[in-house]
Amino acid sequence: MQAPVLYQLYQQHLWLTAQRSVFWEEQKALIVSDLHFGKTGHFRKSGIPVPQTVYKEDLQRLVSLLNHFKPEQLIVVGDFFHSHANTELDWFKKWRYDLSHLKILLVKGNHDILQDQWYKEAGIEVIEKELLIHPFLFTHDKCNDRKDVYTFCGHIHPGIYLQGLGKQGIRLPCFYFAKHHCILPAFSRFTGMVLIEPERNENVFAIVENKLMQMQ
């Protein structure tokens, strides 16, 4: 795993990873967005043969990050789960019981439609709209440019287009740091992307396979 990249913001130390996460040092918190756990199972139930290895690889990547940073809390900025409960979410529950000491905070996203009792049994604290841990605000799809706090959001699965020689190009997921907000990359690799067009003095870190590349 590439060494995390330090990004300082509001005198806080944020460690960005090519595994699509942020470790907030001061709060001992791992921050992720748009995991969409259960999505592959949802597609298979609909007759689309998506392999289970996609889900297993995402879950294993999360486990590796937790083992590396040893956070006290996991902050999920929406769309932790994709749809109704299925076998993959049963597997998640079994995994969760092995990490029962970890505090999990979920800022509810548009795909988080499981019953309240399910979240309770899984030991997940659900925040309906936004979570404020000064100086940062976490909200799934309302990345407003508030001046009093810096906002982290997800939802759109940001990506950036890199133009190569001739007409060749590639779309890459990215972290997008604007002046007053950051849009986090989708943790799941089984998602689409919305291309962003950064303005001057905004910071973008593209994810190229297992490495981060800061765009100039």
C-alpha positions in Angstrom: 0.0 0.0 0.0 1.3 3.5 -0.9 2.1 5.6 2.1 -0.8 7.9 2.9 -0.5 11.5 1.7 -0.8 14.3 4.3 -3.3 17.1 3.5 -3.5 19.8 6.2 -6.8 21.7 6.5 -8.0 24.0 9.2 -4.9 22.9 11.3 -6.1 19.3 11.1 -4.0 16.5 9.7 -5.8 14.4 7.0 -4.1 11.3 5.6 -5.4 10.5 2.1 -5.0 7.0 0.7 -5.2 5.5 -2.7 -7.7 3.0 -1.2 -10.2 5.9 -1.2 -10.2 6.8 2.4 -9.2 9.7 4.7 -7.7 9.2 8.2 -8.4 12.2 10.4 -5.5 12.1 12.9 -6.9 14.4 15.6 -10.2 12.5 15.8 -8.7 9.0 15.2 -11.4 8.6 12.6 -11.3 6.8 9.2 -13.6 8.6 6.7 -15.1 6.9 3.7 -18.1 7.4 1.4 -20.3 5.5 -1.0 -19.3 1.9 -0.1 -22.6 0.5 -1.6 -22.2 -2.8 0.3 -24.7 -5.3 -1.0 -24.9 -3.8 -4.5 -23.4 -6.8 -6.2 -25.9 -9.1 -4.4 -28.7 -6.7 -5.5 -27.7 -7.0 -9.1 -27.4 -10.8 -8.9 -31.0 -11.0 -7.5 -32.0 -9.0 -10.6 -30.4 -11.6 -12.8 -27.2 -9.7 -13.6 -24.2 -12.0 -12.9 -21.9 -9.6 -11.0 -19.2 -11.7 -9.2 -19.2 -11.8 -5.3 -15.4 -11.1 -5.5 -16.2 -7.4 -6.1 -17.9 -7.1 -2.7 -15.3 -9.2 -0.9 -12.5 -7.1 -2.3 -14.1 -3.9 -1.1 -14.7 -5.3 2.4 -11.2 -6.6 2.6 -9.8 -3.2 1.6 -11.8 -1.6 4.4 -10.5 -4.2 6.9 -6.9 -3.5 5.7 -7.4 0.2 6.3 -8.8 -0.4 9.8 -5.9 -2.6 10.6 -3.4 0.0 9.3 -4.8 3.1 11.0 -6.4 1.5 14.0 -9.1 4.2 14.2 -11.5 4.6 17.1 -14.3 5.5 14.8 -15.5 5.0 11.2 -17.4 7.9 9.6 -19.3 6.9 6.6 -20.5 9.9 4.5 -23.6 8.1 3.1 -24.5 5.1 1.0 -22.9 2.6 3.3 -25.3 0.0 1.9 -27.0 -0.1 -1.5 -30.4 -1.5 -1.1 -32.5 -4.0 1.0 -30.8 -6.6 3.1 -29.3 -9.6 1.3 -26.7 -12.3 1.9 -23.8 -9.9 1.5 -25.2 -7.8 4.3 -25.5 -10.8 6.5 -21.8 -11.4 5.9 -21.2 -7.7 6.9 -22.9 -8.3 10.2 -20.7 -11.3 11.0 -17.7 -9.1 10.2 -19.0 -6.3 12.4 -19.3 -8.5 15.4 -15.6 -9.2 15.2 -15.0 -5.4 15.4 -17.6 -4.5 17.9 -15.2 -2.1 19.7 -15.2 0.2 16.6 -17.7 3.1 16.7 -19.4 3.5 13.3 -21.2 6.7 12.4 -23.3 6.7 9.2 -24.5 10.0 7.7 -27.5 8.6 5.9 -27.4 8.6 2.1 -30.1 8.1 -0.5 -29.3 4.4 -0.7 -29.4 3.7 3.0 -32.9 2.4 3.2 -32.5 -0.5 5.6 -34.8 -0.7 8.7 -33.7 1.1 11.8 -33.6 -2.2 13.7 -31.0 -3.5 11.2 -28.6 -0.6 11.9 -29.2 -1.0 15.6 -28.3 -4.7 15.5 -25.2 -3.9 13.4 -24.0 -1.4 15.9 -24.3 1.6 13.6 -25.3 5.0 14.8 -27.3 6.7 12.0 -27.3 10.5 11.5 -30.2 11.6 9.4 -28.8 14.7 7.7 -25.5 16.0 8.8 -22.7 15.4 11.3 -20.8 18.3 12.8 -17.4 17.6 14.4 -15.7 21.0 14.4 -14.2 22.2 12.1 -15.8 19.7 9.7 -19.3 19.0 8.6 -20.2 15.7 7.0 -23.3 15.4 4.7 -24.0 13.0 1.9 -25.3 15.1 -1.0 -25.6 18.7 0.3 -22.1 20.1 -0.3 -23.0 23.7 0.4 -20.2 26.2 0.7 -20.7 27.2 4.4 -18.1 29.7 5.6 -18.1 28.6 9.3 -17.2 25.0 8.6 -15.5 22.9 5.9 -17.9 20.3 4.4 -17.2 16.7 3.3 -19.7 15.0 1.1 -19.9 12.1 -1.4 -22.8 11.0 -3.6 -21.6 12.0 -7.0 -18.5 9.7 -7.2 -16.1 12.4 -8.5 -13.7 11.6 -11.3 -11.3 13.5 -13.5 -10.5 13.1 -17.2 -6.8 12.9 -18.2 -6.0 13.5 -21.8 -3.1 11.6 -23.3 -1.4 11.6 -26.6 -3.7 11.9 -29.6 -7.3 11.3 -28.6 -6.5 8.9 -25.8 -7.7 9.6 -22.3 -8.7 8.0 -19.1 -11.2 8.7 -16.3 -9.9 8.3 -12.8 -11.7 8.6 -9.4 -10.4 11.4 -7.2 -10.5 13.5 -4.1 -11.8 17.0 -4.9 -10.9 19.8 -2.5 -12.7 23.0 -3.3 -12.4 26.1 -1.2 -15.1 25.3 1.3 -15.9 21.6 0.6 -14.4 18.3 -0.3 -16.1 15.6 -2.5 -14.9 12.2 -1.5 -14.3 9.4 -4.0 -16.7 6.4 -3.9 -15.1 3.7 -1.8 -16.7 1.0 -4.0 -15.0 0.3 -7.3 -18.4 -0.9 -8.6 -19.7 2.6 -9.3 -19.8 5.2 -12.1 -18.2 8.6 -12.0 -19.2 12.2 -12.5 -16.4 14.2 -14.1 -15.5 17.4 -12.2 -13.8 20.5 -13.6 -11.6 22.0 -10.9 -11.1 25.7 -10.8 -7.8 27.5 -10.1 -6.4 27.0 -6.6 -8.5 23.9 -6.0 -6.8 20.6 -5.2 -7.5 17.3 -6.9 -5.8 14.0 -6.0 -6.5 11.4 -8.7 -6.4 7.7 -7.9 -4.2 5.8 -10.4 -4.5 2.1 -9.6 -2.9 2.0 -6.1 -1.3 5.4 -6.1 -2.4 9.0 -5.5 -1.4 11.7 -8.0 -1.9 15.4 -7.2 -3.1 17.3 -10.2 -1.5 20.6 -11.0 
